[in-house]
Amino acid sequence: MSGCRVRLSFGPARDVVLVHGTARMLTREELPKEVGDAFAAKDGWDPREDHPSYVFFQVTPQVLQAWGTVAELAGRTLMRDGKWLV
C-alpha cells in the first residue's frame, strides 16, 4: 500500500479533529525505532512484540480541521495542502 487516501476523525461530535491525508503501510521492520518506543512508553503495550499480523501506518496530513461548536465552523481549517494556516 502506498499513498492511499485516508480520512481520520478523533473525538466526539462536539469536539472534532478531522484529518485528510495519505497513508502508507509499514512493516514492523520499517517502523522507526523511536516511533515504536514512544508508542510503547505512552500506551504501556508494544505491538512490535505481539502477534506478527500487526501492521503500522504512516499518515501524512494534507488537511486538518477542528471544531467544537457551530461558532467555530468558520475557522475550522487549520492545515491545507500540508501547510499550517495558524
Summary of the structure (lengths in Angstrom):
residues: 86
radius of gyration: 15.7
end to end distance: 31.5
largest distance: 45.8
contacts: 180
relative contact order: 0.21
helix: 23%
strand: 42%
